Amino acid sequence: MRFSRVFSSLSTGRLMTFILLLCVFIMAARPITDPDFWWHLRTGQHILETKSIPHEDIFSYTQPGRPWITHEWFAEILLYAIYVLSGHGGLILVFAGIITATFALLYLQCGGRPYLASFVVVWAAITSAVTWGVRPQMFSLLLSSAFLYILHLYRRGKRWHIWLLPPLMVLWANLHGSFYLGLVFPSVYIVGAAIENVLAGSKDTRLTWRDLRGLLLVTLITAIAPILNPNGVQILIYPFGTLGSPAMQRYIMEWFSPDFHLAQFQPFAIYILVLLASFGVSRRAPNPIQFLFMLGFGYASLRSARHMPFFVLTTAPLLTDQILHAWQGWKWTERYRTRPERRGRWTVVVNWLLLGVVLLGGAAQVSSTLAGNAAAQRETFPVAAVDFLESSQTRDRAYNLYHWGGYLIWRLYPERRVFIDGRADVYGDQFIEEYLEVYQLRPTWQEPLDTYGVGVAIIDTGSSLATMLSERADWYRAYADEQAVVFFRQEGG
């Protein structure tokens, strides 16, 4: 009898929801090619082995002892623990699960479930997929979605969940530096709902002044929560230093504005156009909360591609509301209204067969991703060149590419330290300019190499710097492949 109930419970709507989540999981299961992953992994190892959190730079020879706010320490412990238990494959699967949970919570906030919500959420996932990876930022995505879901429940009368925000904020402040978003979300609700009350908007979902006082109290407690971290009040300053760094804004790609000439940003462009078109079709303005989210995160995402996921997380429920409103106002709606689903035996059988096919296809795709992870890393990082460095007898200081620094830390630390890596907040704008002075062959390009006693260079094959070093008598090429080249400095050079 129990088996019969389970068998007959697979409705077409539930199948649609499952396919939605599986699609997100498959998209999220991707090879580990984020350049910062490696120094995160090494940091987690260092913390667990030494039972201490570093507060100054330990990985470079150019900035020894420079203050380092290790704001992602707990995420790095989790990364290394998962790696020890299950390797790269386990990390890929766990972070795919984190991303899937993020969009599952978004799905629960959207109207038109299961069909309309599924399509919108999948498109939102495709839009933000360019920023995904095995990286601490994914914890921020999940917690952002959780905060928004809790606020969604609060607006609909489920009040006690709001007290989850302060402990979640403590967790967030120890996982990633974007924890200030946990204050932005309820603040938008407070301001938007206050405007809505003044304008005497819709009463069915409007927060009363009493509700707003309760939300304000929880928000104030949440604002204090981040100081419960190993860096104390310094963590409150850290995000502003990152956002205010001119060098990071100019040279780090994920801080660039979306380039709509590239295919990877086309889903975002289409998402914006569909969202704007929905206002014309529905002829209904968003409520103040929705408007503030759309305006604020719309600007942020157009300024920096790394903010695109937060735009879709805050606006996907608005998009489904607009489409539903337009649908309900269409004169032909009644003719095409969805009828109650009839679960005949053959319908259930077909659903289970489809589920089996989808599971097999998804498993095959994810297995292919796991199997291809090592090859993807060889294409992205100088694996063979680092093998050569490990086998060489020299221990001279090496100049390296910015985005290879993390991989060198994982492979060579503590025997070797790097010139630079992805911790731009540690190195600062002035040193990043020194790094670029060499790589871009500015007039004084040799000075930083002399200042820091560089005797080795591991750089990309075909770069202008590689061409210059190969033509100089004081450097000789010790190793080269299609990806990387290693130069040694001649004695007395």
SVG drawing of the C-alpha trace seen along z (x, -y; Angstrom):
<svg xmlns="http://www.w3.org/2000/svg" viewBox="-13 -58 91 60">
<polyline fill="none" stroke="black" stroke-width="0.4" points="0.0,0.0 2.8,-2.4 4.6,-1.6 1.4,-2.3 1.1,-5.8 4.7,-6.6 4.3,-5.4 1.2,-7.4 2.6,-10.6 4.8,-11.6 2.6,-14.2 3.6,-16.1 4.0,-19.2 6.4,-17.4 8.3,-16.0 8.7,-19.5 10.1,-20.8 12.5,-17.9 13.7,-18.5 14.2,-22.2 16.4,-21.3 18.3,-18.7 19.0,-21.2 20.5,-23.7 22.6,-20.9 23.9,-19.8 24.8,-23.4 26.5,-23.9 28.6,-20.8 31.6,-22.1 35.4,-21.6 37.4,-23.5 39.1,-26.2 38.7,-29.3 42.2,-30.6 41.5,-31.6 40.4,-28.1 43.9,-26.9 45.0,-29.5 41.6,-29.1 42.4,-25.3 45.9,-25.9 44.6,-28.4 42.1,-25.9 44.9,-23.3 47.1,-25.8 44.3,-26.7 43.5,-23.0 47.1,-21.9 48.3,-24.9 45.0,-25.4 45.4,-29.1 44.0,-31.7 46.6,-33.8 46.3,-37.6 49.2,-38.5 50.5,-37.4 52.2,-34.0 52.2,-33.1 54.2,-35.7 57.8,-36.9 56.9,-40.4 54.4,-41.3 55.7,-39.3 53.9,-40.2 51.4,-42.5 48.0,-42.5 45.6,-40.0 41.9,-39.9 41.2,-36.2 37.4,-36.8 36.7,-33.5 38.4,-31.3 35.4,-29.1 34.7,-28.6 38.3,-27.6 38.1,-25.1 35.0,-23.6 36.7,-23.5 39.7,-21.7 37.7,-19.3 35.5,-18.3 38.7,-17.9 40.3,-15.6 37.1,-13.5 36.1,-13.3 38.7,-15.1 37.8,-17.4 34.8,-15.3 33.2,-15.8 33.9,-19.6 32.2,-19.8 29.1,-17.9 28.8,-19.8 29.0,-23.2 26.6,-22.1 24.2,-21.2 24.8,-24.6 23.9,-26.4 20.9,-24.1 19.6,-24.9 20.0,-28.6 17.6,-28.4 15.3,-26.0 14.7,-28.7 14.1,-31.2 11.6,-28.8 9.6,-28.8 9.3,-32.6 8.0,-32.7 4.3,-32.6 3.1,-30.3 4.5,-27.1 5.4,-24.7 5.5,-25.6 6.0,-29.4 8.2,-29.4 10.4,-26.6 11.0,-28.4 11.8,-31.7 14.1,-30.2 16.0,-28.1 16.5,-31.3 17.6,-33.1 20.1,-30.3 21.4,-30.5 21.8,-34.2 23.9,-34.0 25.9,-30.8 28.9,-32.8 29.8,-33.6 29.4,-30.0 32.2,-27.7 33.8,-26.0 34.4,-29.3 33.3,-30.9 31.0,-33.3 28.6,-30.4 27.9,-30.4 26.9,-34.1 24.5,-33.1 22.8,-30.5 22.6,-32.8 21.2,-35.6 18.5,-33.3 17.8,-32.2 17.5,-35.8 15.2,-36.7 13.0,-33.6 12.8,-34.4 11.7,-38.0 9.3,-36.6 7.7,-34.5 7.6,-37.4 5.7,-39.5 3.2,-36.8 2.5,-36.5 5.0,-33.8 6.8,-35.9 9.1,-33.6 11.5,-32.8 12.8,-36.3 14.8,-35.5 16.9,-33.2 18.6,-36.2 21.1,-37.1 22.6,-33.6 22.7,-33.3 24.5,-36.6 27.1,-35.3 27.7,-32.4 27.8,-34.6 30.4,-37.0 32.7,-34.0 32.2,-32.6 32.5,-35.6 33.0,-39.3 29.7,-40.1 27.8,-39.7 26.6,-43.3 24.0,-42.1 22.3,-40.5 21.6,-44.0 20.7,-45.4 17.8,-42.9 15.8,-43.6 16.6,-47.4 15.0,-47.4 12.0,-45.6 11.7,-48.2 12.0,-51.2 9.8,-49.7 7.1,-48.6 7.1,-52.0 6.6,-53.7 3.9,-51.2 2.1,-52.0 2.3,-55.7 0.9,-55.2 -1.8,-52.9 -1.0,-50.1 -2.3,-46.5 -3.4,-45.3 -3.2,-41.6 0.6,-41.4 1.4,-44.8 3.5,-44.9 1.9,-46.9 3.8,-49.5 4.0,-47.0 5.5,-44.4 8.1,-47.0 9.1,-47.7 9.7,-44.0 11.7,-43.8 13.7,-46.9 14.6,-45.3 15.8,-42.1 17.8,-44.1 19.6,-46.0 20.5,-42.8 21.6,-41.4 23.8,-44.4 25.8,-43.6 26.2,-39.9 29.1,-40.2 31.6,-41.2 31.4,-37.6 34.4,-36.5 38.2,-36.1 38.9,-39.5 36.5,-41.4 35.4,-44.8 38.0,-44.9 35.6,-42.7 33.2,-45.6 35.7,-47.7 37.0,-45.1 34.2,-45.2 34.6,-48.9 38.3,-48.6 37.6,-46.0 34.8,-48.1 37.0,-51.2 40.1,-49.7 40.7,-51.4 43.1,-48.6 40.7,-45.9 38.0,-47.7 40.3,-48.2 42.1,-44.9 40.1,-42.1 37.7,-40.8 34.8,-39.8 34.6,-43.4 34.1,-44.6 30.7,-45.5 29.0,-42.8 30.2,-42.8 27.1,-42.2 29.2,-41.4 30.1,-38.1 27.8,-35.1 28.0,-34.4 26.2,-37.7 23.4,-37.3 21.1,-35.5 21.4,-38.5 20.6,-40.9 17.5,-38.9 16.5,-38.6 16.6,-42.4 14.6,-43.0 11.9,-40.4 11.6,-42.0 11.2,-45.5 8.7,-44.2 6.6,-42.5 5.7,-45.9 4.3,-47.0 2.4,-43.8 1.0,-43.6 0.4,-47.4 1.1,-47.1 3.9,-48.9 6.1,-46.9 5.5,-47.5 8.1,-49.7 10.1,-46.7 10.3,-45.2 11.2,-48.5 14.0,-49.2 15.5,-45.7 15.3,-46.1 16.8,-49.6 19.6,-48.9 20.7,-45.5 20.1,-46.5 22.6,-49.3 25.1,-47.1 24.9,-44.3 25.4,-46.6 28.4,-48.1 30.0,-44.7 29.2,-41.3 29.8,-39.6 26.5,-41.2 24.3,-39.6 23.2,-36.7 21.8,-39.0 19.9,-40.9 18.1,-37.7 17.6,-36.5 15.8,-39.7 13.8,-40.2 12.7,-36.7 9.7,-36.7 8.7,-40.1 9.0,-38.7 6.7,-35.8 4.2,-38.2 4.2,-40.4 3.7,-37.5 0.9,-36.1 -0.9,-39.4 -0.7,-39.8 -1.9,-36.3 -4.9,-36.8 -5.9,-39.9 -5.8,-38.4 -9.2,-37.8 -8.3,-34.3 -7.0,-33.1 -10.1,-31.1 -9.8,-29.1 -6.3,-28.1 -6.6,-27.9 -4.7,-24.9 -7.1,-22.2 -6.7,-20.1 -4.2,-17.3 -5.7,-13.8 -3.2,-11.2 -4.2,-8.2 -2.1,-5.1 -0.4,-5.7 0.3,-9.3 2.2,-8.2 4.0,-5.5 5.2,-8.0 6.3,-10.4 8.4,-7.7 9.9,-6.8 10.7,-10.4 12.2,-10.7 14.4,-7.7 15.6,-9.1 16.4,-12.5 18.3,-10.9 20.4,-8.8 21.1,-11.7 22.0,-13.9 24.2,-11.3 26.0,-10.8 26.6,-14.5 27.9,-15.0 30.1,-11.9 31.6,-13.4 32.3,-16.6 34.0,-14.8 36.1,-12.7 37.2,-15.8 38.1,-17.9 41.9,-17.1 42.1,-17.9 40.3,-21.2 42.8,-22.1 45.7,-21.3 44.3,-23.6 43.8,-26.4 46.9,-26.2 50.6,-25.6 50.6,-22.0 53.6,-20.8 55.6,-24.0 55.1,-23.7 56.2,-20.0 59.4,-21.3 59.9,-23.9 59.4,-21.2 62.1,-19.1 64.6,-21.9 67.3,-22.6 66.8,-26.4 65.1,-28.1 65.3,-31.6 62.3,-33.9 59.8,-33.6 57.8,-36.3 54.4,-34.7 51.1,-35.7 48.5,-37.1 45.9,-34.3 48.5,-31.6 49.6,-32.6 47.0,-30.6 47.9,-27.4 51.6,-28.0 50.7,-28.4 48.9,-25.0 51.7,-23.2 54.9,-24.9 54.2,-26.5 55.9,-26.5 59.1,-25.7 58.4,-28.5 56.4,-31.7 54.8,-33.7 55.3,-37.1 51.5,-37.8 48.2,-35.9 44.5,-36.6 44.4,-38.2 44.3,-41.7 43.1,-43.1 46.4,-42.0 48.7,-43.3 47.0,-46.7 46.8,-49.0 50.4,-50.2 51.9,-46.7 49.4,-45.6 50.7,-48.4 54.3,-47.2 53.2,-43.7 51.7,-45.2 54.7,-47.4 56.7,-44.3 54.0,-42.3 53.1,-45.2 56.7,-46.2 56.4,-49.7 59.6,-51.8 60.9,-50.8 59.7,-47.2 63.1,-45.7 63.0,-47.7 60.5,-45.5 62.4,-42.4 65.6,-43.9 63.9,-45.2 62.4,-41.9 65.4,-39.8 63.5,-37.8 65.6,-35.0 62.8,-33.0 59.8,-33.9 56.9,-31.6 54.6,-33.4 52.3,-32.7 53.8,-31.6 53.5,-34.2 53.2,-37.2 55.2,-40.3 57.2,-39.7 58.1,-36.2 59.3,-37.6 61.4,-40.2 63.0,-37.8 63.8,-35.4 65.8,-38.1 67.8,-39.2 71.3,-37.8 70.7,-37.9 67.7,-35.5 67.5,-32.0 64.5,-29.8 64.6,-26.7 61.2,-25.2 58.4,-25.9 55.1,-24.4 52.1,-25.8 50.8,-27.3 53.7,-28.4 57.3,-29.3 59.9,-29.3 62.9,-31.6 66.0,-31.5 68.1,-34.6 71.8,-34.2 74.4,-34.6 75.4,-38.2 72.3,-39.3"/>
</svg>
